[in-house]
Amino acid sequence: MELPSDQLAVVEAASADDRRTVEQLSEETGLATAAVTRAAFELEAEGLVAVTETTDESVSLTAEGESYLDVGLPEHRLYSAAVEAGADEGGVSMGQVIGAADLDGAAVDIALSNFARKGYGEIDAGEITAEADVDPDADAEAAALKAIDAGDAVGDDDVLDQLDRRGLIERDERTVRSVELTDAAVTELMAGIEEAQEVDRLTPDLLTSGEWEDVEFADYNVEADAEAIDGGKMHPLRGMAERVKEVLVGMGFEEMNGPHADAEFWINDALFMPQDHPARTHWDQFALDVPPMDDLPDGVRQDVEAAHREGAGPDGEGYHSPWGEAMARQVDLRGHTTSLSARHLAGVAQGDLEPPQRFFSVEKAYRNDEIDATHLLEFFQIEGWVMAKDLSVRDLMGTFTEFYEQFGITDLEFKPTYNPYTEPSFELFGEHPVTGEVVEIGNSGIFRPEMLDPLGVECDVMAWGLALERLMMLVTGAEDIRDVHGTLADLEYLRTEEVRY
C-alpha cells in the first residue's frame, strides 16, 4: 500500500491503543496542525483511522475579575459600607454610602445594579437600605472567582453565565480532535506501507518538462474542515436600524438629525416637562460639565416659560412650579430623541414647516437606567411624528399597525398611559416569540397644546418613541439585549446571527 508522505507520517505516529490529539501528532511528526488534520480526515475516508471530536472549555479571569479578588465585588463593598452607616436599621443617604465604599465611575452603576439584583437591600429616592441577614461571604459569584483563580472547576453554569455577562471571566471553547488507528491500518502497517510519489500542485517546471503526464497527483478532500474565518459584517442592530429607515421612508417619512448633547430646554422644557419632575434629576439623565447653551431662540424660550407658568390657551393652567432659565440652558445627553422633534417643530432645525409633514429618526438616547435584559445606559430610539389637521388616535394606531406589519408583528397591544407632553397617550406592547412575555416596545400620543403652541404649531401632531432593541428582540427572538449591544455583547451571536431583509 502507498500513502502520501503526510498521511504516512500520521499513520506511523498514531496508535491503535490510545487516542492521540492532533497537537500531539503535530509535535511528533513535525507537521503543522492543519496538515495533520487534513491527513487525518483523508485517512478516515480510507478507513485507516477514526477521528473523534470533543469540546474543551477553559475559563480565566479578566483584568476586572482579578481586581475584584483584591478589593472585593462592588456590591459587597457597597453592602458593607451601607451596614456600617446603619442602613440595616433605616434609610441612609446613597451619596454617603457610595463615598464610604470608595466607589467611583462605572463601579457605582455596577454596585447599585448588582446590590438590588442580589437582594442586598433597596434603593429609593436617593436613600439606601440594607437587609440585615445577608452574608456576602456566601456569594456564589465571589466563590467562583476564587475557584477560577485557583484553577478549580466551577460546576454551576448559571454562575458562570452571570460572571461572563459581567465581563469578569473569559470562556474559551475549542474543538479537540483525536486520532486512533483502525484494525485495517494495523494490518496494512504489518504488511508494509510505502510513501507514494505524489505531487500536490501543478508547477511551471512540470508543464515545461512534460513530467506532468507521468506524475501522480494527490487527491483533494473537498469535504475536509477548513479553518474558520470570521469576516466583517454589519452589526445586526445596525441592520435592523437600516431596515426601519427603509420602511419609514417607504411610508413617506423624512429623516431628521440633531445633537446628542443638547440643552435641557430642548430635551425637557420644550416638551412641557416641569423642571421639578423626578426624571430630570441626575439619577435619570446624564448632565455634562460644559458651559450652558447660549443660542436658545428668545421667542420660543419665552413662550415655553409662559406655558410652564400659566399654561396654553384660555383654559391653560400651567404647573405653578419654579422655572429657571439657568436650568433650561444646562447641557445633558439627550434622554430621548424627542428633542429632535421639538427642534424641528419650532422651526430651528429646517425652518418653518407647513402641514402635512412626516419626520423620523433612528438615533441613540442615553438614560441612567438599571442595566438588565431589556435596559442599557444607551439605546436606539425610533422617533417619529406626523403634522396634519384633524389627527386622531386611530390615525396613530393605524400607522403602528402598518409599520410593525413590515416586520411580521401583528399582535400589538395598546395601553393608556400618562406623558407630560401628549394627551391622549398610550404604550405599545408585543409578545416575545420565544419567552411568550409581553414586552413594552414604545410610547406615543398626540402632542398637547402646551407643547405645540409655544413652538408655533397650529395643527395636530401625533408622535411616538419606539425601542429599536425591543423591535429586534421581537423579530430575532433575542432574550437579553446585553448579548447584542454594549460591552457584554456575545461576539459569537453577532458573528452567526442570520442576515435579515
Buried (B, 14 or more C-beta within 10 A) or exposed (E): BEBBBBBBBBBEBBEEEEBBBBEBBBBBBEBEBBBBBBBBBBBBEBEBBBBEEEEEEEBEBBEBBBEBBEEBBBBBBBBBBBBBBEBBEEBBEBEBBBEBBEBEEEBBBBBBBBBBEBEBBBBEEEBBBBBEEBEBEEBBBBBBBEBBEEEEEBEEEEBBEBBBBBBBBBEEEEEEBBBBBBEEBBEBBEEEBEEBEBBEEEEEEBEEEEEBEEEEEBEEEEEBEEEEEEEEEEEBBBBBBEBBBEBBEEBEBEEBEBBBBBBBBBBBBBBBBBBEEEEBEEEEBBEEEEEBBEEBEEEBBEBBBBBBBEBBEEEBEBBEEEBEEEBBBBBBBBBBBBBBBBBBBBBBBEEEBEBEBBBBBBBEBBBBBEBEBBBBBBBBBBBBBBBBEEBEBEBBBEBBEEBBEBBEBEEBEBEEBEBBBBBBBBBBBBBBBEEEEEBBBBBBBBBBBBBBBBBBBEBBBBBBBBBBBBBBBBBBEBEBBBBBBBEBBBEEBBEEBEEEE
